[in-house]
Amino acid sequence: MDPQEVDVAVIGGGPAGYVAAIRAAQLGGKVIVVEKEKLGGVCLNIGCIPTKILVRSCEVLSTIKRSKEFGIDVDGEIKANLPRLMQRKKRIVARLVGGVDYLFKKNKVQWIKGEGTLIDSSSILIKNEEGEKRIKAKKIIVATGSSPATLPIKGMDEDTVITSTQALDIEDIPENFLIIGGGVIGIEFATIYNSLGSKVTIVELLPRILPGEDAELSGKLRQIMTKRGIDILTASTLDMVKKQDANYIAIIKTPEGTREIPFDKALVSVGRVPNSRKVGLENAGIKVDKKGWIQVNSKMQTNIPNIYAAGDVVGGYMLAHVAYIEGEVAAENAMGKSSEVNYRAVPRFVCSTPEMAAVGLTEEEAKKREYRIKVGRFPFIANGKALIIGESEGMVKIICDAETEEILGIHILGPQATDLILEGTIGINLEATLQEIINTIHPHPGLGEAIREAALDAQGRVIHI
């Protein structure tokens, strides 16, 4: 039997892959997606969405515990109901995954569940429970994502180390929870498990947590997390693990000396590696770098003209919202258009408590690039809406060019930072200045007023502090 022929074949059904498939279909293409797991990829099933669901539950728990601050008496024991919490997570994830399936049907995208491997630059072999099948495609988009990096640790056994996937399926709350890595994933899980009652310890190799973010704000977040009982060890390494009776002890080298930390479970969150093996890239002649990331141009095109790649497998930002755009651009170019990804303003955030979000340059990056800068700050403790909702920790920080006052970076630590950062993202993308933010009327009372006040502060004329 001759192989099935399509216009576009997408390997991977995560954010980059499923968006690419839908966009190619919108442009009139006959499209097949090959995905061996559930649609939605890591983000939707075992990443950003379920993590944020759990963080939200923890926020509600915290608010109820502070109910007296809002003039409300709550009687009885206040605690998380883990089975119900897990049910809520599964229900929301299932709804969103079902939504992707609906969109495929709506746009006439065919999904074949199986493992796809490139045979050559225009053919894919699909293996699944039903056997093997070959398809031919005029254009191919590789969107196979990434996986957590591993870290060999002397003395650590499989019973104590859990993956981020396992950390999302909470059956019992460990008394002592060890997290290796103080990046985004480590901070988010520290927030969750601390809220649920674990004694959490974070071990970070570099001098500070969230090393890619603004040092001032990551330092403030560390202070807040420490105040909530999270032990954060920076410039530190996990040397080995030893077992004493039924207990596990982490031997950690810190600048102050060696510490022994008891733990029940440990999460390793030290980065991600590309899912570029076993895809058959070599069969098609696709170039990857030394670490396995697929190399692409601004059109998401590989060195093989009819093959594109998008999402985590190309490295870079490795964010779902970036993967969406990369998938769209790959699909548009595969269907004959001419599109490029605009990385000028890429927002990033951490679902800590409070949230932390940023776009553009940090103060350190701006100075390294030899900008003459002005910096404005405004604390949420002076913002009416923050006081109303009872979430007044944190601040807004704006960095701009000293001469032109063009916004270079906006950094937010505080309530709803993930949503607030959109103003900064649009501003940087449109090359906005301090004055343009100041001239924009912000609703009152609103958290966004803190952004305008920070801009005023950068000009030396802040009003409300």
Buried (B, 14 or more C-beta within 10 A) or exposed (E): EEBBEBBBBBBBBBBBBBBBBBBBBBBEBBBBBBBBBBBBBBBBBBBBBBBBBBBBBBBEBBBEEEEEEEEEEEEEEEEBEBEEBBEBBEEBBEEBBEEBBEBBEEBEBBBBBBBBBBBEBBBBBBBBEEEEBEBBBBBBBBBBBBEBEEBEBEBBEEEBBBBBEEBBBBEEBBEBBBBBBBBBBBBBBBBBBBBBBBBBBBBBBBEBBBBEBBBBBBBBBBEBBEEBEBBBBBEBBBBEBEEEEEEBBBBBBEEEEEBEBBBBBBBBBBBBBBBBEEBBBEBBEBEBEEEBBBBBEEBBBBBBEBBBBBBBBBBBBBBBBBBBBBBBBBBBBBBEEEBEBEEEBBBBBBBBBBBBBBBBBBBEBBEEEEBEBBBBBBBBEBBBBBEEBEBBBBBBBBBBBEEEBBBBBBBBBBBBBBBBBEBBBEBBBEEBBBEBBBEBEBEEBBBBBBBBBBBBBBBEEBEBE
